């Protein structure tokens, strides 16, 4: 049985939906913190069990009978994040999984400027040491993050952010589809994958141009110093630690950590990955519909 964690989240839900187009529902199980939120999967015949990376004993039940376990990385950073990932790896090993898969990120490395990438590197080291074959999915930077940064600029027409570098913004939908394909073809990647990215690496100067074209309103890219941006964040009530982590994204992009473009994602999908322009158009159309 293929077990997917985090199956009610933005990425995990899409992965399970893609997997169900490739294998029968009785071959799929999900481990979720709140089983009620996964009722739609249960109705399709997916095995739904409660599981939390903070409850090792509970994971034994959630992962029971696993042939593969996909660990969807938690939305945290730092020591707590890596500890939860290690608990999930130990749970998968204890369940007898033949392969463990993990949603990592392009740029994962001990020396990264971005805390999340250092956390991914630590998790990958735990995977190497666990004694079970593993696949680490080096996902491109989520295009949804670019859309969220843009949201803050729609009223003012000014995209005020620190200096950045090119980023291979990649759609959740494409990464989920590719992950489902990899799960359905066990062993097609061993160890870290190549970067799973869209076809272009773009800066916020590029994004400002796209937003201008999409909205019909001039969007100006304004570069703030790191200190200015930190003060803006703190002034909006963002905790100091979170502000530092956010600034790490820009430092990492300036260092070229997210600039790689690789054809592997397109090969897995059998088509060109979605462009950032397409993602932004869908996002802005949804905002207008909800507004």
Secondary structure, DSSP 8 states (H G I E B T S, - for coil): -EEEESTTSHHHHHHHHHHTTTS-GGGEEEEES-GGGGHHHHHTT-EEEE--TT-HHHHHHHTTT-SEEEE---S--SHHHHHHHHHHHHHHHHTT-SEEEEEEETT--TT-SSHHHHHHHHHHHHHHHSSSEEEEEEE--BHHHHHHHHHTTTTTSEEEEE----B--B-HHHHHHHHHHHHHSTTSS-EE-S-B--S--B-HHHHHHHHHHHHSS--EEEEE-HHHHHHHHHHTT--HHHHHHHHHHHHHHHTTTT----SHHHHHHTS----HHHHHHHHHHHHHHH-
